Amino acid sequence: MSVVATVRFESNDFSELTGQSTDGGDFSVASAAALAGTQYGGQFVVDDTNAMYGYVQLAANKSRIVARIYIDPNGLTMGNGESISFLFLLKSDGSTPAWRSRLYYSSGQYYIQSIIYNDAGGENVSTSSAITDDVHFVEVDLVIADNPGDNDGSATMYIDDSQETSQTGHDNDDRDVRYVVLGPLWGADGGTSGTFYLDELIVNDDGAHIGPLANVPAAMHSYRRRRVD
């Protein structure tokens, strides 16, 4: 596997990040956020609608990215229909998203969606995958179209190693990835509050499936297989 970025927080600091915005310390490294048998993870305290995030700048633009991250909603309070975005893959200028995942809440249930962008900035939103209020890992395989006008870009999302969505046929050749961002880059909706955790981000550029962190007991992952179409 050709790994191009990792953010594990095991040094109990932000040293693996290229940069971060903590919103006055609301984004921090904490032992409570260790989600995969590790020592530390990323803790995000949502007490306003401000952005807080960390990012990694890759060494070069990438036309194929596989990224995996662990998440625990940790009882996050969210208003019905509200959402928070917690992982972005961005193109080389750092301002235009190529793909993002979204955590949202509806009728007492957390959901995750995959959102892929085309060259015109249009969003294609996947079906919604229900998750429990527990530790899960999310993985995406993002493919950028080969040439202008080609429609061979795609995004495949897995949750707890089960394929949940497959979005194909996208013209996204100018959305090659240079930045990986974790945390609510666009802030949170006004009715969202509490603390959630992210941990163990790993990114490769050769298309290799990542899966769970080695030696993590299966009991740590609350597997579910339900999609909402």
LINLINNOR-V818467 format. One record per residue. SS is DSSP state (helix for helix, strand for strand, loop for the rest). Layout:
ss: {SS SS}
//
This chain:
ss: {loop loop strand strand strand strand strand loop loop loop loop loop loop loop loop loop loop loop strand strand strand loop loop loop loop loop strand strand strand strand helix helix helix loop loop loop loop loop loop loop strand strand strand strand strand strand loop loop loop loop loop loop strand strand strand strand strand strand strand strand strand strand loop strand strand strand strand strand strand strand strand strand loop loop loop loop strand loop loop loop loop loop strand strand strand strand strand strand strand strand strand loop loop loop loop loop strand strand strand strand strand strand strand strand strand strand loop loop strand strand strand strand strand strand strand strand strand loop loop loop loop loop strand strand strand loop loop strand strand strand strand loop loop loop strand strand strand strand strand strand strand strand strand loop loop loop loop loop loop loop loop loop strand strand strand strand strand strand strand loop loop strand strand strand strand strand strand strand strand strand loop loop loop loop loop loop strand strand strand strand strand strand loop loop loop loop loop strand loop loop loop loop strand strand strand strand strand strand strand strand strand strand strand strand loop loop loop loop loop loop loop loop loop loop loop loop loop helix helix helix loop loop loop loop loop loop strand strand loop}
//
